[in-house]
Structures are given as C-alpha cells and as structure tokens.
Amino acid sequence: MGCAAPRSASALLLLLLLLRAEQPRGAELTFELPDNAKQCFHEEVEQGVKFSLDYQVITGGHYDVDCYVEDPQGNTIYRETKKQYDSFTHRAEVKGVYQFCFSNEFSTFSHKTVYFDFQVGDEPPILPDMGNRVTALTQSPNPSPLRVP
C-alpha cells in the first residue's frame, strides 16, 4: 500500500514530461483580406525546427495575393507576388518570432478570401515509407488550385 503514492507520483511526472515534449503544432485559418490591405501573422519558432506555410486564395478577383515570410531579424526568407497558391518550407536558423504576411495592396476593388495552414515541427509520416511513395498529387505536372464556387 505504501508504494501506491510514489508510483502514482512517478506516473504523473512521466505524463507531465511527455506533455512538455516538443510536438508538432500548427494553425489553419481562412480569413477575408480587404482590397488595398495587408494581414500578418506571427509564430515563435525554436532554432533548427522546420516550419511550413501552405496558402491558397479561395475567392476574389484573379485569385491572387502577395505573400512574404520574415525571420526574427526582419530578413525576408520568402517572397512571392500575385500567387493563387504556394507552399514554403524552412528550417529556422535562429530562435524567435517569424512573421508571415499576405498582401492585397495591389488591388483597389477586389477583396480576397485566403486559406493558410502553418505547421511548426516535424510530423512523422502516417506510414513508415510515406516519404518514398509516388502519389497522383506528386506526379501531377501542372497542379490546379482548388476553387470553391
């Protein structure tokens, strides 16, 4: 009976340690980007940790936005203009707050609806050999964006 308290305390300590372990995290969001506007988002990333940004314009105008990513020192590490969709992956060289922005400043009359998925950390594949498989998506020579009518 005297062993139950230390055993449960050990189990609790193990659970707390597992919860503190770095887990992949991310955010998914769909938002309105008014004409002539810019919207930025921020995420703290540890040095050496991989992060990725996938985005797509769902509605509005020519389905295009400008997008850029800045490191904690303000250096632009990614910039694309008038893109319908794109993906960017980077391994953080320094710890700090990374900023990614979407701009519709070039448009004077057309607001956009933008979807993005920002992931931080390495997520193991569902299947062990998933990284070596060729799928219909990876074979597609000219992917087209998903559009909602």
N, C-alpha and C positions, 0 to 999 in steps of 0.2 A: 504494500500500500504506500510506503514511503517513496517509492520510485515513480509514482504517477505524476507528481508535481514537476520533478526535473525533466521527465520525458515530455510532458506537455509544453514546458518552457522551451525545450530544445526544438520541438516541432514548430512552435510559434516563431522562434528565432530563425529557423530554416525558411519558413514561409515568408517572413519579412525580407530575408536576404534574396529570395527568389523574386519577390515583387520589385526590389530595387535594381535587379539586373537590367541592363540596357536592353529594352525591347524595341523592335521597330515601331515607329509611330508615324502618324500622318494626319492629313486633313483633306477632305474633299468638300468642295463648295461650288455652287452655281450662284452667280451674282449678276446684277444689272450694272453695266458700265455706260453712264450717260455720254452723249456726244461732247466732244471737247473736254474730256475728263481723264484722270489717271487714278488708279486704285492700287495701293501697295499692301503687302502682307509681310510679316516678319516671323522668323523662326530661329531659335538658338540651336546651333549645331556644334558638337564636340569635334576637335581636331581629328582627322583621319576617318571620320564617319561619312559614309556615302549618303547623298540625298538625290532625289529625282523630282522633276516637275513635268507633268503632262497637262496640256491645256487644249481647249477647243472652243471656238466661237460657235454657239448654238443658233443664235438668231441675230439679225440686224445687218443692214447694209450689204456689203460684199463679204460678210462673214470673216472679217479680218481685224486684228489688233496688233499693236506693238507690244513686245514683252522683253524685259531685261531682268537679270539677276545680279546683285552686288554682294561682294564679300564684306566682312566686318570693317575693312579699311576703306570701303567705298569704291573698290575696283570693280569694274564691270566684267563679269566672267561669262556672261551670255547676253546676246542681244539679237533680236530678230524683229524685222518690221513687216507690217501688214501680212501676218500669217493667219491662216484659218485654224491651224492646229500644229503642235510640235511637242517634242519631248526633249528634256535636258537632264543629264545625269552628271554628277560631280562629286569628288571626294574632297571634303573640307580640308584645306591646307592650314587653316587657323581656326581656333575656337572663337565663337562669337555669334552675333546676330546677323543672319543673312536676310537680305531683303529681295523680294521679287515683286515686280510691278507690271501691271497691264495698262496700256495707254490707248485711248481712243481720241487723243488730242488732235489728230489729223482730220477727224470727221466733224463737220459743223451741223449736221442734221440727223445723223443716224446713231441711235444708241444700240448697244450690243448686249447680249446675254452670253456670259463666259462661264465655262466649267473648267475647274482645275482639280488636280489630285497631286498633293505634295507629300512625299514619303521620305522619312529620315530613318536610316539604318538599313542593314542588310537583312532581308527576309529570306529564309531558306525556301527553296522550291518545294512545291507540294509533292512532287515525285522526285526521287533522287537524281534521275538522269534528265530532268526537265530542261536544263541548260543546253543539252546536246540535241534536242529534238527539233526537227524542222516541221513547222505547222503552216497552215494555209495563210495565216497572217504574216509570218516571216518570209514566206515565198512570194507574197504579192509585190510585183514590181512597181505598182502605182497605186498606193492606198488612197482611198477617198474618205473624206470626213463623214462622220455620222451626222445627219441633219434631221431635226425634228420638224415635221410640217407645221 
